[in-house]
Amino acid sequence: MPRSFVSMSMERARMMRTTSVLAALATMVGTALTTGTGSAGAVTSATANGTAGTVAAATPATLARAAFDRMSEAQRIGQLFMVGTPATGLSAAAAKAVSTYHVGNLILTGRTTTGTAPVRYVAAQADRLTTTAATAGVPLYVSADQEGGNVQVLQGPGYSTMPTAQTQGTWADSTLTADARTWGLQMARSGVDMNLAPVMDTVPASLGTKNIPIGYYHREFGYTPTVVATKGSDFTRGMHSAGMTVTAKHFPGLGHVTANTDTTAGVKDTVTTRTSADIAPFRSAVSAGARAVMVSLAIYTKIDATLPAAMSAPVITGMLRGDLGFTGIVMSDDMGNAKQVAAWTPDSRAVDFIDAGGDIVLTVNPALIPQMTAAVTRWIARLPEFKAKVEAAAYRVLLQKATDGLLATRLTTDGGLGSLTLSATQRWLGVPVTGTFNATTIRALQARVGTAVDGGWGPSSMAATQSYLGISRDGAKTWNARTVNALQAYLNTQL
């Protein structure tokens, strides 16, 4: 029978007091929470309404600490969850998860073949939900599985057709990095800022397509850890250079299993050890710029014979945090609908993952959010050590969001085409910032939205802009409040 957090609370409490790696990490995060020290780099500070000035040389740590301090406990807990919504439109359940339960991250699920414009609209819709009451004004990570081949959620006009990772693995390093940058820019301009890729699992050639989760769909870059490490890192560098938050998956590897944890229970890896060569690709991806790592739901009998990896302290705290020295975001594979974790209650899935050292619980099923967040809240009240882990995890998520620019100044979506909106538009377009709608800006905007670049702004330019933003054309001859509002919401996903 699977163990649960409830039945093991006393044992876990003792473990939490004696886990030296996690203690060191908590000390580091606690210092950052107290002093505001951490990652360097000047970043524009957030303001209440997007109209104030900037604070010089604000660091990601300063911004993360400010966001953490203004959050309620429920809002901090919300940063530790990612819920699913169809890529074709924001669901009411996902919207409620953000607005009511303060969930701080979103995954676009299924497939969309209608291109970039509708995705821009979905991302902007989601961003509008991040009010002071919902997420304390902290934007969502909007993510998608954009690997290539059978796993490419975002398709259609504006998105390249990505080949399988197995094909990508045959390309020259420079070619793969360049193409991954192109794919990353396509995602970024859609308002998507996190790619749940690359797959860094190594499937042995002897297993091949018998490996259902990876090999059957040719999701692996190659059949040896060396090839996977090299090509997966090429992909990572390209995506990272496009501004994407890259997620290496599925640690410590799904290459030696035959069943899929999404559809099958009792999936076990009886091969992988703590020092297996298959771990090397994940280390390489982190060095190449992966700032998130997704942990698998398989059970690794030679590492932790009882718990799925995403609920295992030896895997997350021991291997990923300790052996690899990873300080970024640790995310679970889907803990909502996956058959592998069906024997555990939703309460235990969420609490055990965070207790093991994880940061973001992924559940494609938003209906589980009330139960999961309530469980985390209960255990915060019961165990001070667990509360410390929740706060450390929330800070890690906020620090990465700040590092990725998500905590920068945001526009007020008021429908007014003032100097702030024009300046933001110019920064997005990469033209001189004047705060005026000049000829240079018009030409750059026309090129970006895909209309004739003639320097004259009229009905055709307006129509193209509305299509680009994913809203219906209304025949406007010049800027109206509806279009400006949509532009402002979209720019908030870009800047």
Long-range contacts (C-beta under 8 A, 24 or more apart in sequence): 1-343, 2-306, 2-307, 2-343, 2-344, 3-306, 3-307, 4-344, 4-345, 4-348, 4-352, 5-347, 5-348, 5-351, 5-352, 5-355, 5-379, 6-347, 6-348, 9-379, 9-382, 9-383, 12-355, 13-383, 13-385, 15-313, 16-355, 16-383, 16-385, 16-386, 16-389, 17-385, 19-313, 19-317, 21-317, 21-318, 21-321, 21-322, 22-313, 22-317, 22-321, 22-357, 22-389, 25-321, 25-327, 25-357, 25-392, 26-388, 26-389, 26-392, 28-327, 29-391, 29-392, 29-395, 29-396, 30-388, 30-392, 32-61, 32-64, 32-65, 32-395, 32-399, 33-65, 33-68, 33-391, 33-395, 36-61, 36-62, 36-65, 37-61, 38-64, 38-399, 39-399, 39-402, 39-403, 41-403, 43-402, 43-405, 43-407, 43-408, 44-408, 44-409, 45-408, 45-409, 46-137, 46-407, 46-408, 46-409, 46-410, 47-409, 47-410, 48-137, 49-412, 50-409, 50-410, 50-411, 50-412, 50-420, 51-412, 51-420, 52-409, 54-409, 60-399, 60-402, 60-403, 60-407, 61-399, 61-402, 63-398, 63-402, 63-407, 64-395, 64-398, 64-399, 64-401, 64-402, 64-407, 65-395, 67-136, 67-137, 67-138, 67-398, 67-401, 67-402, 67-407, 68-391, 68-394, 68-395, 68-398, 70-136, 71-136, 71-138, 71-394, 72-102, 72-136, 73-377, 73-380, 74-101, 74-102, 74-373, 74-377, 75-102, 75-104, 75-134, 75-135, 75-136, 75-138, 76-390, 76-391, 76-394, 77-102, 77-373, 77-376, 77-377, 77-380, 77-390, 77-394, 78-102, 78-103, 78-104, 78-135, 78-373, 79-104, 79-105, 79-135, 79-138, 79-360, 79-393, 79-394, 79-397, 79-398, 80-104, 80-354, 80-359, 80-360, 80-361, 80-376, 80-390, 80-393, 80-394, 80-397, 81-105, 81-350, 81-360, 81-361, 81-362, 81-363, 81-369, 81-372, 81-373, 82-106, 82-107, 82-141, 82-143, 82-331, 82-360, 82-361, 82-362, 82-363, 83-107, 83-363, 83-364, 83-365, 83-366, 83-369, 84-108, 84-109, 84-336, 84-363, 84-364, 84-365, 84-366, 85-109, 85-122, 85-126, 85-366, 86-110, 87-111, 87-112, 87-119, 87-122, 87-144, 87-153, 87-154, 88-112, 88-114, 88-118, 88-122, 89-118, 89-122, 90-122, 90-125, 90-126, 91-366, 93-366, 93-367, 94-126, 94-366, 95-126, 95-129, 96-366, 97-366, 97-369, 98-126, 98-129, 98-130, 98-134, 98-135, 98-140, 99-129, 99-131, 99-133, 99-134, 100-134, 101-369, 101-370, 101-373, 102-134, 102-135, 102-373, 103-135, 103-366, 103-369, 104-135, 104-138, 104-140, 104-141, 104-397, 105-140, 105-141, 105-142, 105-143, 105-194, 105-360, 105-397, 106-140, 106-141, 106-142, 106-143, 107-143, 107-144, 107-145, 107-196, 107-362, 107-364, 108-142, 108-143, 108-144, 108-153, 108-154, 108-192, 109-153, 109-364, 110-153, 111-152, 111-153, 111-155, 112-153, 112-154, 112-155, 112-156, 113-155, 113-156, 114-156, 114-157, 115-155, 115-156, 115-157, 115-158, 115-159, 116-154, 116-156, 116-157, 116-158, 116-159, 116-186, 116-189, 116-190, 117-157, 117-158, 117-467, 117-468, 117-469, 117-470, 118-470, 119-154, 119-190, 119-191, 119-192, 119-470, 120-189, 120-190, 120-191, 120-468, 120-469, 120-470, 120-490, 120-493, 121-469, 121-470, 121-471, 121-486, 122-191, 122-470, 123-190, 123-191, 123-192, 123-490, 123-493, 124-191, 124-469, 124-470, 124-486, 124-489, 124-490, 124-492, 124-493, 125-489, 127-191, 127-489, 127-492, 127-493, 128-413, 128-489, 137-410, 138-398, 138-401, 138-406, 138-407, 139-401, 139-406, 139-407, 139-410, 139-492, 139-493, 141-193, 141-194, 141-245, 141-401, 141-406, 142-191, 142-192, 142-193, 142-194, 142-493, 143-192, 143-193, 143-194, 143-195, 143-196, 143-247, 144-187, 144-192, 144-194, 144-195, 144-196, 145-195, 145-196, 145-197, 146-183, 146-187, 146-192, 146-195, 146-196, 146-197, 147-197, 147-198, 147-199, 147-219, 149-217, 149-218, 149-219, 150-217, 150-218, 150-219, 151-197, 151-217, 151-219, 154-186, 154-187, 154-190, 154-192, 158-186, 158-189, 158-190, 159-183, 159-186, 160-186, 164-217, 164-218, 164-219, 165-198, 165-199, 165-218, 165-219, 165-220, 165-221, 165-231, 165-232, 165-235, 166-218, 166-219, 166-220, 166-221, 166-222, 167-218, 168-221, 168-231, 168-235, 169-220, 169-221, 169-222, 169-227, 169-228, 169-231, 171-231, 173-230, 173-231, 173-234, 176-231, 176-234, 176-235, 176-238, 177-234, 177-235, 177-237, 177-238, 177-241, 178-238, 179-238, 180-234, 180-235, 180-236, 180-237, 180-238, 180-239, 180-242, 181-238, 181-239, 181-241, 181-242, 182-238, 182-242, 183-238, 183-239, 183-242, 184-238, 184-239, 184-240, 184-241, 184-242, 184-243, 184-244, 185-242, 185-243, 187-242, 187-244, 188-242, 188-243, 188-244, 188-494, 189-494, 191-490, 191-493, 191-494, 193-243, 193-244, 193-245, 193-404, 193-406, 193-493, 194-244, 194-245, 194-246, 194-247, 194-292, 195-239, 195-244, 195-245, 195-246, 195-247, 196-247, 196-249, 196-294, 197-235, 197-239, 197-246, 197-247, 197-249, 198-232, 198-235, 198-236, 198-239, 198-246, 198-248, 198-249, 198-285, 199-232, 199-249, 199-250, 200-228, 200-229, 200-232, 200-248, 200-249, 200-250, 200-251, 200-253, 200-281, 200-282, 200-284, 200-285, 201-228, 201-249, 201-250, 201-253, 201-254, 201-255, 201-278, 201-281, 202-228, 202-253, 202-255, 202-277, 202-278, 202-281, 203-255, 204-255, 204-256, 207-255, 207-256, 207-258, 210-258, 211-254, 211-255, 211-256, 211-257, 211-258, 212-257, 212-258, 212-259, 212-260, 213-250, 213-254, 213-257, 213-259, 213-260, 213-261, 213-262, 214-254, 214-255, 215-255, 220-255, 225-277, 225-278, 225-280, 225-281, 226-280, 228-281, 229-280, 229-281, 229-283, 229-284, 229-285, 230-284, 232-281, 232-284, 232-285, 232-288, 233-281, 233-284, 233-285, 233-287, 233-288, 234-288, 236-285, 236-288, 236-289, 236-290, 237-288, 237-289, 239-289, 240-288, 240-289, 240-290, 240-291, 241-289, 243-404, 243-405, 245-291, 245-292, 245-400, 245-404, 246-285, 246-289, 246-290, 246-291, 246-292, 247-290, 247-292, 247-293, 247-294, 247-329, 247-331, 248-281, 248-282, 248-285, 248-286, 248-290, 248-292, 248-293, 248-294, 249-293, 249-294, 249-296, 249-333, 250-294, 250-295, 250-296, 250-298, 250-333, 251-282, 251-293, 251-294, 251-295, 251-296, 251-309, 251-315, 251-319, 251-320, 252-276, 252-278, 252-279, 252-282, 252-295, 252-296, 252-300, 252-303, 252-309, 252-315, 252-319, 252-320, 253-278, 253-279, 253-281, 253-282, 253-296, 254-296, 254-298, 257-298, 261-296, 261-297, 261-298, 261-308, 261-333, 261-338, 261-339, 261-340, 261-341, 262-334, 262-337, 262-338, 262-339, 262-340, 263-339, 264-339, 264-340, 265-339, 265-340, 265-342, 265-343, 266-299, 266-340, 267-297, 267-298, 267-299, 267-340, 268-298, 268-299, 268-300, 268-301, 269-298, 269-299, 269-300, 269-301, 270-301, 270-302, 271-302, 272-300, 272-302, 272-303, 273-302, 273-303, 274-302, 274-303, 274-314, 274-318, 274-319, 274-323, 279-319, 279-323, 279-324, 282-320, 282-324, 283-324, 286-324, 286-326, 286-328, 290-328, 291-328, 291-329, 291-400, 291-403, 291-404, 292-328, 292-329, 292-330, 292-331, 292-360, 292-400, 293-320, 293-326, 293-328, 293-329, 293-330, 293-331, 294-331, 294-332, 294-333, 294-362, 295-320, 295-330, 295-331, 295-332, 295-333, 295-358, 296-333, 297-332, 297-333, 297-334, 297-335, 297-338, 297-340, 297-341, 298-340, 307-352, 307-356, 308-340, 308-341, 310-335, 310-341, 310-353, 310-356, 310-358, 311-341, 311-344, 311-348, 311-349, 311-352, 311-353, 311-356, 312-356, 313-355, 313-356, 313-357, 315-356, 316-356, 316-357, 316-358, 317-356, 317-357, 320-357, 321-357, 327-396, 328-396, 328-400, 329-359, 329-360, 329-396, 329-397, 329-400, 330-357, 330-358, 330-359, 330-360, 331-358, 331-359, 331-360, 331-361, 331-362, 332-358, 332-360, 332-361, 332-362, 333-362, 334-362, 334-363, 334-364, 335-361, 335-362, 335-363, 336-362, 336-363, 336-364, 336-365, 336-368, 337-363, 337-364, 337-365, 346-371, 346-372, 346-375, 347-371, 347-372, 347-374, 347-375, 348-375, 350-375, 350-376, 351-375, 351-376, 351-379, 351-386, 354-386, 354-389, 354-390, 354-393, 355-379, 355-386, 355-389, 357-389, 358-393, 359-393, 359-396, 359-397, 360-393, 360-397, 405-495, 408-495, 409-495, 410-492, 410-495, 411-488, 411-491, 411-492, 411-495, 412-488, 413-485, 413-488, 413-489, 413-492, 414-485, 414-488, 415-481, 415-482, 415-484, 415-485, 415-488, 416-481, 416-484, 417-479, 417-484, 421-484, 421-487, 421-488, 421-491, 424-488, 424-491, 424-495, 425-487, 425-491, 427-495, 428-491, 428-494, 428-495
